[in-house]
Amino acid sequence: MNKQTTVFIIIIIATLTTSAIIVNHNLPNNEDPDENHSDNTSPNPQPKEVTVDIKVQPWYGTIDLAYGYGKYGIEVESPKPDQLSITTENVTLKINVMSKGWVIQYAYFFSDLVEDKVHIPINFSNSNWITDLRKTFTLNFSNVPDGSHTVDFFVVLHDGTTGIAKINFTVNT
């Protein structure tokens, strides 16, 4: 072998040896991390899933509700407009609906708190049709995260008339 080839081989061997030493020095030493180290980090808890419980009851109010064109009225009883900043993760919305002559056929709502449209079943009275003209819808949301939220509530009367209540609120727990 000539002198250049020998020098080249020595340089390559020295480089490989140095690299192996550096890599070996920087590798973890196969110790059990729980044995010699304390981990002060806690895992991020997964947010709880928002759940909603819905109750539909007759509404026995005697005043005409404000919205509508003479066929229906919708009133958001709670939260009141001055109570839209809520300090608990459990939020109750109470919505009163009345119709002057058409039965409340069905209701539903959309919200950023639930994935899809939520249908609200309504049981019709066989003995007292007045109770089918006036309903209170109570939506109890649990595990509501902090931030601004919306609920778009829709009620449909037997003649196809649709009433809408848009509710915006903020949760700061």
C-alpha positions in Angstrom: 0.0 0.0 0.0 1.1 3.4 -0.6 1.4 6.1 2.1 -1.7 8.0 1.1 -3.9 5.0 1.4 -2.5 4.1 4.8 -3.1 7.7 6.1 -6.6 7.6 4.6 -7.5 4.3 6.4 -6.1 5.7 9.7 -8.2 8.8 9.4 -11.4 6.7 8.7 -10.7 4.4 11.7 -10.1 7.4 14.0 -13.3 9.1 12.8 -15.4 6.0 13.3 -13.9 5.3 16.8 -14.5 8.9 17.8 -18.1 8.8 16.5 -18.7 5.5 18.4 -17.4 7.0 21.6 -19.6 10.1 21.3 -22.7 8.2 20.4 -22.2 5.7 23.3 -21.6 8.6 25.8 -24.9 10.3 24.7 -27.1 7.2 24.8 -29.3 6.7 27.9 -27.9 4.1 30.3 -30.9 1.7 30.3 -31.8 2.6 33.8 -35.5 2.4 34.8 -36.5 6.1 34.9 -38.9 5.5 37.7 -36.1 4.0 39.8 -33.8 7.0 39.9 -35.8 10.0 38.7 -38.9 11.7 39.9 -41.3 12.8 37.2 -43.0 16.0 38.3 -45.1 16.4 35.2 -48.7 15.2 35.3 -50.5 14.1 32.2 -53.1 16.5 30.8 -56.4 15.3 31.9 -58.9 14.7 29.0 -61.8 17.0 29.1 -65.0 15.4 30.3 -67.7 14.9 27.6 -70.5 17.4 27.7 -73.8 15.7 28.4 -77.3 17.1 28.2 -80.5 16.1 30.0 -83.7 17.4 28.5 -87.1 17.8 30.2 -90.3 19.0 28.5 -93.2 20.0 30.7 -96.4 22.0 30.2 -96.0 25.7 30.7 -98.8 27.4 32.6 -97.8 31.0 32.1 -100.6 33.4 31.4 -98.8 36.2 29.6 -98.2 36.3 25.9 -94.6 35.8 25.1 -92.7 38.5 23.3 -91.5 36.9 20.0 -93.4 35.8 17.0 -96.1 37.0 14.6 -99.1 36.3 16.7 -98.9 32.5 16.2 -96.2 31.6 18.8 -93.9 33.1 21.4 -90.5 32.1 22.9 -89.0 33.3 26.1 -85.6 32.3 27.4 -86.4 32.2 31.1 -82.9 31.3 32.3 -80.2 32.4 32.0 -81.5 36.0 32.1 -79.7 38.4 29.7 -77.8 39.9 32.6 -76.7 36.4 33.8 -74.9 35.1 30.7 -71.6 34.8 32.4 -71.8 31.5 34.3 -69.3 30.3 36.9 -70.1 26.6 37.0 -69.6 23.7 34.5 -73.3 22.8 34.9 -75.6 25.1 32.8 -79.4 25.0 32.8 -81.3 26.7 30.0 -85.0 27.1 30.4 -87.1 28.0 27.4 -90.8 28.7 27.5 -92.8 28.4 24.2 -96.5 29.1 23.6 -98.7 28.9 20.6 -102.0 30.7 20.1 -103.7 27.9 18.2 -101.3 25.3 16.8 -99.9 22.4 18.7 -96.1 22.4 19.3 -95.1 19.6 16.9 -91.4 19.1 17.8 -88.3 20.9 18.9 -84.6 20.6 18.3 -81.4 22.5 18.9 -77.8 22.9 17.6 -74.9 23.8 19.9 -71.1 24.0 19.9 -71.4 21.7 23.0 -72.8 18.7 21.1 -71.8 17.1 17.8 -75.1 16.9 15.9 -78.6 18.3 15.9 -80.4 17.1 19.1 -84.1 16.2 18.6 -86.4 16.8 21.6 -89.3 14.4 21.8 -92.7 15.8 22.8 -95.5 13.8 24.2 -98.9 14.9 23.2 -101.8 15.1 25.7 -105.0 13.2 24.8 -107.1 15.0 27.4 -106.0 18.6 27.4 -104.9 20.1 24.1 -104.0 23.4 25.9 -100.9 21.7 27.4 -99.8 21.0 23.8 -99.8 24.7 23.0 -97.5 25.7 25.9 -94.3 24.0 26.8 -91.3 24.6 29.0 -88.0 23.0 27.7 -85.3 22.6 30.3 -81.8 21.8 28.9 -79.3 20.8 31.6 -75.7 20.7 30.3 -73.0 19.0 32.4 -69.2 19.3 32.1 -69.4 22.5 30.0 -65.8 23.8 29.3 -64.8 27.4 29.9 -65.4 29.8 27.0 -68.2 31.2 24.9 -71.0 28.8 23.8 -74.1 29.0 21.7 -77.4 27.1 21.6 -79.8 27.6 18.7 -83.2 26.3 19.8 -85.9 25.6 17.3 -89.6 24.8 17.8 -91.9 23.8 15.0 -95.7 24.2 15.3 -98.2 21.9 13.7 -98.8 24.3 10.8 -95.0 24.3 10.0 -94.2 27.7 11.6 -90.7 27.7 13.1 -89.7 29.7 16.1 -86.0 30.2 17.0 -84.2 31.3 20.2 -80.5 32.0 20.0 -78.8 31.7 23.4 -75.1 32.8 23.9 -73.4 32.5 27.2 -69.9 32.3 28.6 -68.6 29.8 31.2 -65.8 31.0 33.5 -65.1 28.3 36.2 
